[in-house]
Structures are given as structure tokens and as C-alpha cells.
Amino acid sequence: MLLIIAPSKTQDFNNSPGREGSQPALLQESELLIEELRKLSLDELGKLMKMSEQLALQTQQRINAFEMPFTSLNARPAITVFQGDVYSRIALEDYGRENLDYMQNHLRILSGLYGILRPLDLMQPYRLEMGCRLENNRGGNLYEFWGEKITDEVNSVLADHKEPVLVNLASSEYSRVIKKKNLRGSIQQIDFKERKGDSYRVVAIHAKRARGMMVDFAVRNRVQSVAELKNFEQEEYIFRSDLSSEEKYVFTR
């Protein structure tokens, strides 16, 4: 069983200075994207990513500062860097060695620049969303660039797991990079919904936080089976068998 989540735009590189980490599996592919990004002018970069001039300048500086090899001096473990709503509910500071080992084996972060990251993989600061239409040697967007590479990497991980199931806790912008027809396993969708009157609907900010809580639940309990996720009960969320299916688990509150 492998859980996937999306990255966050908010990043903090003041965390865990000098902490040792692992190397991203697809770093050579990242270098190809950096080469493409360095060809763009500041104006082109801003238009491509729909950014202000100030943000485009910061992004360009990060692109130009990208350097190999990644070390504990110039990079940080991904799980300590991302600071969005999902990550705010992952209590990294409470984890022991066994939790970290579980997380490294059972969690992946999808990324526009790095493709797919283990939690302790080192990364340098960047801004490149998966939905970006960056021209590259494989097509006109990052889905074409990353699709096969990421899916192959997921397959290699699932091959080592007793239960070859990909638990999707990522946004659609990121999860759609997975080539389902090439996936050697099944996909388990997880939805979190809020009660509004007589119905339930997904509220983005609450869903993001709930995804983080689900990751935290899996790590703390070192969950091995998708069925165990049904036991998740945090901040009043409960599993709803009447709204769920074999391919989709629905939690409501």
C-alpha cells in the first residue's frame, strides 16, 4: 500500500538544517526541466506560471541556484520543507525511527520538478506546478514529461508491497499524472466531505487538512492494509460505508 499526496507552494528551508536525507529517484529528469526553465526570460517565466514580477524573480533565482549534488548543506528533506494545509496535520516531530521508516516506504509526494519524492528525499526550493504547460522534449506539458516515469516508479514500489494499492490523497492536478492503464495495482480514492444541509460536499481546505490527518494516522499506526484506513476517526470524521464503494472510501462529518 502506497499513499500519495501533492506538494505545497509554501516551503520553509529553515527547518532541519544539516539533517541527512535520501536522494530523489528521478533527479536526472529534474535537471532536464531546469535546463528548459533556464532558457526562459523573466517575462516568459512569469507568463508561463501566471506570477507577479516579484514572484517570477524569486522563481528565476531559485532555478539559477539549483545545483548538484544535493547535500544536507544545500537541500532539505521534503517532508520538513512543505508547509501547506496537508502538511500542517502531519506531526513529524512526534515520529520515532519506526514511524519514519514506515513513512519512507509507504508515502510519496508528487512534484512538478522532482516527479515523485520520498518524505526524506532532499530537495532544493522551487516553484513548478504539475499543471504548468512547460514545453519539453516529451511534449507540451509536465503530464507528458512525467507520466511514464512517475508511473514506473510507483509500480516499482508497489511490487515490494503485499497489497499493491495506490491510496490517492493528492489533488486531481497531481494525481492525474499517474497513467492508470499502466499501473500494476489498484487505486483507492479517499474523499472527505462536510455536511451542508441535507447533503455532503467537499470543502477544499478541510479536505486538504483531512488528507494530512489520514497520512498521520497511517504513519502512527503503521497501516499495512487499505481496509485499516476505515478506522480513521479524527476531528469528527467517520467512515461511511453507505456512501463508499470498493474503489472509493468516503469520510464525513
Wavefront OBJ file of the C-alpha trace (Angstrom):
o trace
v 0.000 0.000 0.000
v 1.370 3.373 -1.045
v -0.114 6.772 -0.175
v 0.413 9.769 -2.458
v -0.027 13.453 -1.636
v 0.538 16.714 -3.501
v 3.275 19.216 -2.612
v 2.560 22.726 -1.343
v 3.545 26.113 -2.714
v 4.607 27.202 0.768
v 8.114 25.983 1.580
v 10.376 26.556 4.586
v 14.068 25.788 4.239
v 14.950 26.929 7.744
v 13.746 23.583 9.101
v 16.116 20.720 9.929
v 19.420 22.305 8.818
v 22.099 19.675 8.311
v 19.627 16.802 8.512
v 20.666 13.848 6.391
v 18.307 12.733 3.667
v 17.945 10.407 0.704
v 18.375 11.251 -2.982
v 15.312 11.702 -5.243
v 14.855 8.796 -7.647
v 14.274 10.988 -10.713
v 16.778 13.764 -10.114
v 18.341 13.429 -13.570
v 14.919 14.189 -15.048
v 14.680 17.266 -12.816
v 17.918 18.539 -14.318
v 16.341 18.359 -17.784
v 13.476 20.567 -16.608
v 15.889 23.023 -15.013
v 17.660 23.304 -18.384
v 14.343 24.153 -20.063
v 13.415 26.673 -17.362
v 16.774 28.433 -17.642
v 16.039 29.173 -21.296
v 13.092 31.384 -20.319
v 13.317 35.129 -19.773
v 11.867 36.653 -16.602
v 8.801 37.799 -18.546
v 8.308 34.380 -20.162
v 8.621 32.676 -16.792
v 6.042 34.993 -15.244
v 3.551 34.406 -18.052
v 4.091 30.638 -18.037
v 3.365 30.341 -14.317
v 0.972 33.311 -14.111
v 3.084 35.052 -11.455
v 3.809 38.616 -10.418
v 7.186 40.059 -11.426
v 8.440 39.737 -7.845
v 7.471 36.069 -7.594
v 8.866 35.399 -11.071
v 12.190 36.915 -9.994
v 12.312 34.712 -6.895
v 11.482 31.667 -9.014
v 14.180 32.543 -11.551
v 16.733 32.943 -8.763
v 15.836 29.501 -7.436
v 16.157 27.988 -10.905
v 19.592 29.531 -11.376
v 20.686 28.457 -7.880
v 19.782 24.805 -8.475
v 22.975 22.793 -8.096
v 24.106 19.209 -7.847
v 24.879 17.152 -5.897
v 22.198 17.520 -3.238
v 23.683 17.542 0.261
v 22.470 18.356 3.760
v 24.042 21.797 3.255
v 22.199 22.879 0.096
v 18.973 20.855 0.384
v 16.438 19.683 2.963
v 14.220 16.571 3.362
v 10.962 17.194 1.502
v 8.640 16.379 4.402
v 10.290 19.116 6.503
v 10.067 21.705 3.713
v 6.429 21.691 2.586
v 4.201 23.778 4.861
v 0.677 23.727 3.365
v -2.626 22.567 4.851
v -1.914 18.875 4.247
v 1.475 19.069 5.960
v 0.181 21.033 8.947
v -1.603 17.856 10.074
v 1.402 15.540 9.775
v 3.002 15.527 13.245
v 6.561 14.853 12.122
v 8.010 15.980 15.451
v 6.250 13.080 17.212
v 7.625 10.325 14.985
v 10.211 7.802 16.077
v 12.539 5.802 13.853
v 9.926 3.149 13.057
v 7.425 5.822 12.012
v 9.973 7.498 9.757
v 10.907 4.169 8.184
v 7.237 3.412 7.552
v 6.691 6.846 6.034
v 9.713 6.460 3.760
v 8.323 3.159 2.454
v 4.615 3.981 2.267
v 4.333 7.690 1.356
v 5.234 9.591 -1.799
v 4.949 13.291 -2.646
v 4.211 14.148 -6.271
v 6.104 17.155 -7.626
v 6.257 19.234 -10.792
v 10.052 19.493 -10.609
v 11.081 16.279 -8.864
v 8.391 13.970 -10.192
v 7.986 11.833 -7.092
v 9.667 12.181 -3.719
v 10.066 10.006 -0.672
v 9.473 12.049 2.501
v 13.171 12.140 3.406
v 14.411 12.826 -0.124
v 16.459 16.002 -0.282
v 15.106 18.902 -2.325
v 16.013 22.473 -3.140
v 13.451 25.309 -3.283
v 11.365 25.547 -6.431
v 8.057 26.623 -7.893
v 6.679 24.459 -10.692
v 3.145 23.140 -10.540
v 2.243 19.903 -12.283
v -0.350 21.677 -14.408
v 2.288 24.006 -15.904
v 2.461 23.927 -19.718
v 6.231 23.864 -19.955
v 7.466 22.774 -23.378
v 9.911 19.897 -23.053
v 11.454 17.077 -25.090
v 8.478 14.795 -24.358
v 5.626 17.172 -25.123
v 3.946 20.419 -24.225
v 3.279 19.887 -20.521
v 4.520 18.146 -17.407
v 1.992 15.318 -17.617
v 3.671 14.204 -20.825
v 7.114 14.686 -19.300
v 6.434 12.828 -16.045
v 3.591 10.390 -16.733
v 5.543 7.259 -17.613
v 8.464 7.993 -15.276
v 6.288 8.508 -12.204
v 4.048 5.536 -13.001
v 7.088 3.280 -13.436
v 8.443 4.451 -10.086
v 5.095 3.800 -8.377
v 4.982 0.327 -9.926
v 8.442 -0.480 -8.589
v 7.322 0.463 -5.083
v 4.021 -1.420 -5.269
v 5.880 -4.534 -6.422
v 7.528 -4.697 -2.991
v 4.265 -4.324 -1.060
v 1.952 -7.168 -0.083
v -1.051 -5.066 -1.084
v -0.391 -3.295 -4.426
v -2.824 -0.435 -3.848
v -2.199 3.259 -4.502
v -4.097 5.365 -1.958
v -4.857 8.699 -3.598
v -4.683 11.601 -1.148
v -3.430 14.045 -3.791
v -5.323 16.740 -5.671
v -6.584 15.936 -9.159
v -3.957 18.283 -10.654
v -1.268 15.949 -9.370
v -2.895 12.519 -9.265
v -3.836 12.661 -12.950
v -0.134 12.315 -13.821
v -0.426 8.623 -12.913
v -1.046 6.549 -16.043
v -3.822 4.302 -14.767
v -3.676 1.915 -17.722
v -0.002 1.217 -16.930
v -0.430 0.922 -13.173
v 0.260 -2.553 -11.804
v -2.185 -2.251 -8.953
v -5.467 -0.631 -7.994
v -6.246 2.934 -6.935
v -8.129 3.702 -3.738
v -9.724 7.137 -3.785
v -10.290 8.841 -0.419
v -12.885 11.621 -0.123
v -13.597 13.828 2.886
v -16.940 15.610 2.925
v -18.737 18.119 5.139
v -22.432 18.078 5.927
v -24.233 21.044 4.356
v -27.966 20.913 4.983
v -29.281 17.610 3.706
v -26.208 16.716 1.660
v -22.427 16.343 1.874
v -19.825 18.152 -0.180
v -16.067 18.506 -0.390
v -14.698 21.731 1.107
v -11.162 22.175 -0.225
v -9.392 23.499 2.864
v -10.972 20.897 5.151
v -10.256 18.104 2.664
v -6.580 19.098 2.482
v -6.206 19.028 6.261
v -8.044 15.711 6.468
v -5.626 14.208 3.930
v -2.776 15.192 6.206
v -4.553 13.654 9.189
v -5.038 10.440 7.222
v -1.311 10.311 6.452
v -0.551 10.923 10.124
v -2.984 8.145 11.115
v -1.336 5.698 8.717
v 2.176 6.577 9.904
v 1.368 6.413 13.629
v -0.383 3.060 13.237
v 1.957 1.777 10.519
v -1.060 0.720 8.486
v -0.414 -2.167 6.088
v -3.874 -2.703 4.602
v -6.230 -0.268 2.893
v -9.112 -1.702 4.928
v -7.413 -0.439 8.105
v -7.944 3.131 6.899
v -11.650 2.699 7.634
v -10.728 3.000 11.318
v -9.701 6.631 10.815
v -11.701 8.842 13.187
v -10.266 12.297 13.762
v -11.894 15.704 14.192
v -15.328 14.039 13.935
v -14.722 12.352 10.569
v -16.152 8.838 10.319
v -16.096 6.216 7.599
v -19.384 5.988 5.698
v -19.952 2.527 4.265
v -23.268 3.691 2.781
v -21.510 6.363 0.689
v -18.381 4.344 -0.096
v -17.541 1.780 -2.750
v -14.775 -0.751 -3.248
v -12.724 1.858 -5.124
v -13.636 4.916 -3.033
v -13.747 5.437 0.727
v -15.866 8.368 1.897
v -15.489 10.007 5.301
v -17.950 12.626 6.514
v -18.576 14.889 9.466
l 1 2 3 4 5 6 7 8 9 10 11 12 13 14 15 16 17 18 19 20 21 22 23 24 25 26 27 28 29 30 31 32 33 34 35 36 37 38 39 40 41 42 43 44 45 46 47 48 49 50 51 52 53 54 55 56 57 58 59 60 61 62 63 64 65 66 67 68 69 70 71 72 73 74 75 76 77 78 79 80 81 82 83 84 85 86 87 88 89 90 91 92 93 94 95 96 97 98 99 100 101 102 103 104 105 106 107 108 109 110 111 112 113 114 115 116 117 118 119 120 121 122 123 124 125 126 127 128 129 130 131 132 133 134 135 136 137 138 139 140 141 142 143 144 145 146 147 148 149 150 151 152 153 154 155 156 157 158 159 160 161 162 163 164 165 166 167 168 169 170 171 172 173 174 175 176 177 178 179 180 181 182 183 184 185 186 187 188 189 190 191 192 193 194 195 196 197 198 199 200 201 202 203 204 205 206 207 208 209 210 211 212 213 214 215 216 217 218 219 220 221 222 223 224 225 226 227 228 229 230 231 232 233 234 235 236 237 238 239 240 241 242 243 244 245 246 247 248 249 250 251 252 253
